[in-house]
Amino acid sequence: MAVTAAAAAVSTLAAVWLWLDNRDLRRRVSRLEPAAAAAAGAAARPDPWGAAAAAPALGDADDPLARTGRGLGRDLDRGDRPTLPETPRESRLERRLRRQQEIAGLLGRLEGETDDEYRARVLPLVDAALSRPREQLAAQRAEAEAAAGVTPEQSAALDAAFGDVYQELITYTNGAITDGQVTPYERNVAGLLEYAGGLGQILSGAEGRVGGILSPEQQQAIYDSGFEWGEYLGVSAPWDQLTPPPPPSVGTGGSGG
């Protein structure tokens, strides 16, 4: 339970990271496709320079134009063909810094941006990242409850109990954002892991609420189905109620002032 809850704790950030990584891969593929198509086309066509070098000279052997053509063909055969400069490869550190800047631009507070403006810009991204997992886990919950014989009254009681869990999640996360423990402006792996541990404890504590509503047999049946309450709560929480992060301080990687 704790491992699943910790994984659910960073679901939003992971979704954004994967979105950035997927976008980066698409960009790289789009840059490579024209070069690959050009190389394939060039391989299918005869080499005009090689043909020029191998073809018999036209006109007089002392014709300056003929001599120039033969000399050019020999130069190209020796490997003197013009080439484009190679695109420098991005190092791991450069890629990590670039992605951190992209995350800061997506999730950080822009210069002069109000809370309402921030929410209008960021919430569609969060909703898009979590909509699919929420649909999948809602369907899995319905299947697990049906397999465990959970009654409609029990399911409604679970939803009511989860409301308190969600409020605790939002309050805890808002504190972590305000304190800089969770920040989009710079890498803070230690702070993020500490936050995930506390969040995992909150999600794990929800198991006690479930135990007060479902029988041990029902809980075991739901567990045997592969459904995890911690994962469900972590994804289904109303993250749109979070307080926007403060503006970046001087020296951070944010896009604000």
C-alpha positions in Angstrom: 0.0 0.0 0.0 2.7 2.5 0.9 4.7 1.9 -2.3 1.6 2.4 -4.4 0.6 5.5 -2.5 4.0 7.0 -2.9 3.8 6.4 -6.6 0.4 8.1 -6.8 1.8 11.0 -4.9 3.8 12.2 -7.8 1.3 11.2 -10.6 0.8 14.8 -11.8 4.5 15.6 -12.1 5.2 12.2 -13.7 2.5 12.8 -16.3 3.9 16.2 -17.1 7.4 14.8 -17.4 6.3 12.0 -19.7 4.4 14.5 -21.8 7.6 16.6 -22.2 9.7 13.5 -22.9 7.2 12.4 -25.6 7.1 15.8 -27.2 10.9 15.8 -27.2 11.0 12.4 -29.0 8.5 13.6 -31.5 10.6 16.6 -32.3 13.7 14.4 -32.7 11.9 12.1 -35.1 10.5 15.0 -37.1 14.1 16.3 -37.6 15.4 12.9 -38.6 12.6 12.0 -41.0 13.5 14.5 -43.8 17.2 13.5 -43.7 16.2 9.8 -43.8 13.9 10.4 -46.8 16.5 12.4 -48.6 19.1 9.7 -48.0 16.7 7.0 -49.3 16.0 9.1 -52.4 19.6 9.7 -53.0 20.4 6.0 -52.8 17.8 5.2 -55.4 19.1 7.8 -57.9 22.3 7.4 -59.9 25.1 9.6 -58.7 25.4 12.4 -61.3 28.9 13.3 -60.2 30.2 9.8 -60.5 28.5 9.5 -63.9 30.1 12.7 -65.0 33.5 11.4 -64.0 33.0 8.0 -65.7 31.4 9.4 -68.9 33.7 10.0 -71.9 34.7 13.5 -72.3 32.7 15.5 -74.9 34.6 17.4 -77.6 38.2 17.9 -77.7 40.4 16.4 -75.0 42.0 19.8 -74.5 38.6 21.5 -74.2 38.8 23.5 -70.9 35.2 22.7 -70.0 35.8 19.0 -70.5 39.0 19.1 -68.4 37.1 20.9 -65.6 34.3 18.3 -65.6 36.8 15.4 -65.4 38.7 17.1 -62.6 35.6 17.7 -60.6 34.5 14.1 -61.0 37.9 12.9 -59.7 37.7 15.2 -56.7 34.2 14.0 -55.8 35.4 10.3 -56.2 38.1 11.0 -53.7 35.5 11.9 -51.1 35.6 15.7 -51.5 31.8 16.0 -51.6 30.4 18.9 -49.6 28.8 17.9 -46.3 26.6 19.6 -43.8 27.9 20.3 -40.3 26.8 17.7 -37.7 24.2 18.9 -35.2 25.9 18.8 -31.7 24.3 16.2 -29.5 22.7 17.3 -26.3 24.4 16.1 -23.1 22.4 14.5 -20.3 23.0 17.6 -18.1 21.8 20.0 -20.9 18.7 17.9 -21.5 17.9 17.8 -17.8 18.3 21.6 -17.5 16.2 22.1 -20.5 13.4 20.0 -19.2 13.6 21.7 -15.8 13.2 25.0 -17.6 10.2 23.6 -19.5 8.6 22.4 -16.3 9.2 25.8 -14.7 7.5 27.4 -17.8 4.5 25.0 -17.6 3.9 24.8 -13.8 5.8 27.8 -12.5 4.2 31.3 -11.9 4.8 33.6 -14.9 5.9 37.2 -14.3 2.9 39.2 -13.0 0.5 36.2 -13.2 -2.4 36.2 -10.8 -3.8 33.1 -9.1 -6.8 33.0 -11.5 -4.6 33.5 -14.5 -2.3 30.7 -13.3 -5.2 28.3 -12.8 -6.7 29.1 -16.2 -3.4 28.2 -17.9 -2.3 25.2 -15.8 -5.5 23.4 -14.9 -6.3 22.2 -18.5 -2.8 20.6 -18.6 -3.4 18.8 -15.3 -6.9 17.7 -16.3 -5.6 16.3 -19.6 -2.8 14.5 -17.8 -5.1 12.8 -15.3 -8.3 12.3 -17.2 -7.3 9.0 -18.7 -5.9 7.5 -15.4 -9.0 8.7 -13.5 -11.4 7.0 -16.0 -9.4 3.8 -15.8 -9.3 3.7 -12.0 -12.9 4.6 -11.7 -13.8 1.6 -13.9 -11.4 -0.6 -11.9 -13.1 0.5 -8.7 -16.5 -0.4 -10.0 -15.4 -3.8 -11.1 -13.6 -4.4 -7.7 -16.6 -3.3 -5.7 -18.9 -5.5 -7.8 -16.6 -8.5 -7.3 -16.6 -7.8 -3.5 -20.3 -7.4 -3.2 -20.1 -3.7 -2.1 -23.5 -2.2 -1.7 -24.5 1.2 -3.1 -24.8 2.4 0.5 -21.2 1.2 1.3 -19.9 2.9 -1.9 -21.5 6.2 -1.0 -20.1 5.9 2.6 -16.6 5.4 1.0 -17.0 8.5 -1.1 -18.0 10.5 2.0 -15.0 9.2 3.9 -12.7 10.0 1.0 -13.8 13.6 1.1 -11.9 14.1 4.3 -8.8 12.3 2.9 -8.9 14.6 -0.1 -9.0 17.7 2.1 -6.0 16.4 4.1 -4.1 15.8 0.8 -4.8 19.3 -0.5 -3.9 21.0 2.8 -0.6 19.0 3.1 0.4 19.7 -0.5 -0.4 23.4 -0.3 2.0 23.5 2.7 4.7 21.7 0.7 4.3 24.2 -2.2 4.4 27.2 0.1 7.5 26.0 1.9 9.3 25.2 -1.4 9.4 21.5 -0.6 7.6 20.9 -3.9 8.7 23.4 -6.5 8.7 23.6 -10.3 11.7 26.0 -10.4 14.5 23.7 -9.5 15.4 20.1 -8.8 14.6 19.2 -5.2 14.7 15.4 -5.1 15.1 15.2 -1.3 12.2 17.5 -0.8 10.0 15.7 -3.3 10.8 12.3 -1.7 10.0 13.7 1.8 6.7 15.0 0.5 5.9 11.7 -1.2 6.5 9.9 2.1 4.1 12.1 4.0 1.5 11.9 1.2 1.9 8.1 1.3 1.1 8.1 5.0 -2.1 10.1 4.3 -3.1 7.7 1.6 -2.2 4.7 3.6 -4.3 6.0 6.5 -7.3 6.0 4.3 -7.2 2.2 4.5 -8.4 2.5 8.1 -11.5 4.4 6.9 -12.1 1.7 4.3 -11.9 -0.9 7.1 -14.6 0.8 9.0 -17.0 0.5 6.1 -16.2 -2.8 4.4 -15.9 -6.2 5.9 -12.5 -8.0 6.0 -13.8 -10.4 3.3 -14.8 -7.5 1.1 -11.4 -5.8 1.6 -9.6 -9.0 0.7 -11.7 -9.5 -2.4 -10.9 -6.0 -3.6 -7.2 -6.5 -2.9 -7.2 -9.8 -4.8 -8.7 -8.0 -7.8 -5.5 -5.9 -8.0 -7.2 -2.6 -7.1 -5.4 -0.2 -4.8 -7.2 2.5 -2.8 -4.0 4.5 -2.4 -3.5 4.7 -6.2 -7.2 5.6 -6.7 -7.1 8.4 -4.1 -3.8 9.8 -5.4 -5.2 10.2 -8.9 -8.8 11.1 -8.1 -7.9 13.9 -5.6 -9.1 17.4 -6.6 -5.7 18.8 -7.4 -7.4 21.8 -9.1 -7.9 23.1 -5.6 -4.2 23.5 -5.0 -2.8 26.9 -4.3 -0.6 28.2 -7.2 3.1 28.2 -6.4 4.7 31.5 -5.4 6.7 33.5 -7.9 10.3 32.2 -8.4 12.8 33.7 -6.1 16.0 35.3 -7.4 18.5 32.6 -8.6 15.9 29.9 -9.4 15.2 28.6 -12.8 11.7 30.0 -13.1 10.5 32.2 -15.9 9.3 35.0 -13.7 11.3 37.8 -12.2 
